[in-house]
Amino acid sequence: NLMEQCEVYNTKLVVKVGDTKNDILEGVNANIGLTVGVLSGAGKLEDFSSHANFIVDDITYVPDLV
């Protein structure tokens, strides 16, 4: 998987960014360190509000979070 290819073995060091509730739940279930819901895609605010650590309007805001 991508973490192994990058030699990252601690899930808390990973950021999961997605535009659907399932993207964010995937990160939560994998015990990822930070999950970010992006509103410029398929998801809506209510899809992310109880699961994502952060919700941003579009992906250009993500670098400011990490």
RABEL-V226390 format. One record per backbone hydrogen bond with DSSP energy under -0.5 kcal/mol. NH is the residue of the N-H (numbers start at 1). CO is the residue of the C=O. If there is no record, write none. Layout:
nh->{NH;NH}
co->{CO;CO}
//
This chain:
nh->{5;6;7;8;9;11;13;14;16;17;18;24;25;26;27;28;29;30;31;32;33;33;34;36;37;38;39;39;41;43;47;48;48;49;51;52;53;54;56;61;62;64;65;66}
co->{1;2;4;3;7;9;10;11;34;15;36;20;21;22;23;24;25;26;28;27;11;14;14;16;54;18;37;56;38;19;44;44;45;45;48;48;35;35;37;58;59;61;62;62}
//
